[in-house]
Amino acid sequence: MAEEQSAFITALNTTLDDFLDRQQHLVSDISPDVAPLLDSIRTLVSGGKRMRALLAYWGFRAAGGAGLSHQAVQAGVALELFQGAALIHDDIIDRSATRRGRPSVHQSFTDLHGRSGWQLDPERFGQAAGILTGDLCLSFSEEAFASIGPATASGTKAREIFNRMRAEVMAGQYLDILEEVAGPLRTVAGAAGRARTVLRFKSAKYSTEHPLALGAAIAGAPDGLLERFSRFSLPLGEAFQLRDDVLGVFGDPATTGKPAGDDLREGKRTLLVAFLRELGTEDQVRNLEALLGHASMSDDDVQLIRGDLQVSGALGAVEAEISSLSTASATALDELDIAEAPRLALHTLAEAAVRRKA
């Protein structure tokens, strides 16, 4: 299993590099000034855990697909490019200056403006260039997916999943920013439910459920198998995002590559925040609402809210949800009638997704 997975990642990286090399030649014919867009995409997609691509691969294999098939590799390329586009746009929306320990794409263009001594507003240029880079990356994702062939043509199950995945992420992203501005005015009783909807459609489904189903659908999996895959992958995706939310507040910047408490400064109305509003004292809730979403929040302010999250029981409640979702996912995986290599690979990926530190 490990050897096959390593061979897949090598094939994925090579195919992704070759794809971007072809795109580099294309944009070079337009103007050498366009090169930074491709350079930014290449830098971003060269890293990461390849979790979505791996889930698609093992879904493909579990549904009877041949090992290291070009179809599975190309599906992984499409997913990695889609993930890149989502990250670029997400960092602009969240005003995140860093990603994986490096400047985020829009920040790198802001920095380029400053180094070059250009005119007008560097931040506006950076955001505009970042949006265009994300759009280009999204276009590349579609091109890579369409090139798989008949298995992803219009009317196929794989095409349906890919289209739904993209629409759901955009809708989930909107619900996320809506909750940031409307959440303080909405009922506390509904906050947890709204947070769960955001995490499900903005992240959980496209992080685990759809990639696994996509690979399986390309291999010709029947609807019944796709439904059983979902019982494993959806709770896993929700646990994965909840772990991400915890790391966004309590993670070590040296490991996460992002400043401590970044989610608090960005005003993220996560399940952590919803539980603090439900379980916290009046003073704790007052502190939260006074500080959440302020970019100037000090390290002491971050530490104050961290303490309130722990003392109120909000952190413990989220950890309990992660544990419950992980158990449900593991049980569903045990019940799947699939070959041992895909089962072991999916088990390993699931463990890594919820126990990670970054």
Secondary structure, DSSP 4 states (H G I P E B T S, - for coil): -HHHHHHHHHHHHHHHHHHHHHHHHHHHHH-GGGHHHHHHHHHHHTSS--HHHHHHHHHHHHTTPPTT-HHHHHHHHHHHHHHHHHHHHHHHHHT--EETTEE-HHHHHHHHHHHHT-SS-HHHHHHHHHHHHHHHHHHHHHHHHHTT-GGGSTTSHHHHHHHHHHHHHHHHHHHHHHHHHHGGGS-STTHHHHHHHHIIIIIIIIIIIHHHHHHHHHTT--HHHHHHHHHHHHHHHHHHHHHHHHHHHH--HHHHSS-TTHHHHHT---HHHHHHHHHS-HHHHHHHHHHTT-TT--HHHHHHHHHHHHHHTHHHHHHHHHHHHHHHHHHHHHT----HHHHHHHHHHHHHHHH---
